[in-house]
Amino acid sequence: MVKMEGKAVVIGSLNYDIILKTDRMPYKGETHQAKSAEFCCGGKGGNQAVQCARLGIKTYMAGNVGMDVNGLKLLEGLQKYGVDTEFVKRRNGSSGMGVVHTLPDGSVYASITRGANYSMGTEDIDGIRCLLDEHTVVILQMEIPEEVIRYAIETAAKAGCTILFNMAPAAKIHKKYMKLCGYLIMNEVEAEFYTGEAIDSVKKAEEALKRFAGEMGNVCIFTLGSLGAVACKGERLCYKGSYPVAAVETTGAGDSFVGGLAYGILNHMELEDMLDLATCCSALTVQDTGAQDSMPDIGQVLDFRNKWLK
């Protein structure tokens, strides 16, 4: 694959995560002892930026962290993987945080605090206009203020950027902003929120996806956990099953998938190939702990993919 001249600009959240490994979730009123605790850098924005950088994409992060020690750790975490942090601002108060419970089957239950992520304003988007052009993939999520998301989408669209909108966590936003994006991606829970339909099988996901993508007029992708992922572009529907790997922890799997999509967009890959590469990224990520530390580089992804093609 020959890389094009392009870059990724990730606009979004940065959270410092506490990951608790436990055999089950506690019952109401119960104090349950977890097996272990880990501390790591996260947030959907930060995770997606790291995966892009690990894949060899020139990556810029735009977001806010607090004036606390966690803010420093978040900046250092991004820089360790080659993410440009010039547009990450430090604000008064605390950084965003996440508490993640991981179960033996790899499933996760997560809660986050907004922290400095919600101090982002439209002026922060104005500050990155110099990065926005037709060779830029702008990546957004839903962990910063809605007015900033709306302004970022309008600004990026006017600059000719390709917008990859990971609509998570699910929250209401006017459809006109969704339609300005080149790609909309969500998991099965979020897909149920946005479509109003039950997504409990590949068949139902494909049916709902065709209707949703038809209304949006762009590329829409539903990730389905162990069932794989489906994508729709116009009348064209693509399905990619998941790779049969032993999942240790699924934290960051969706963010890794988004990074893989960005790589595919910048390399002008066909939709099927893009979906496959993104699925490879996720399959590698779930085999280790800690979202950012478990994300693969492009060499690992291509080796894994080639192994399964044989």
Order of alpha helices (4+ residues) and beta strands (2+ residues): beta-beta-beta-alpha-beta-alpha-beta-beta-beta-alpha-beta-alpha-beta-alpha-beta-alpha-alpha-beta-beta-beta-alpha-alpha-alpha
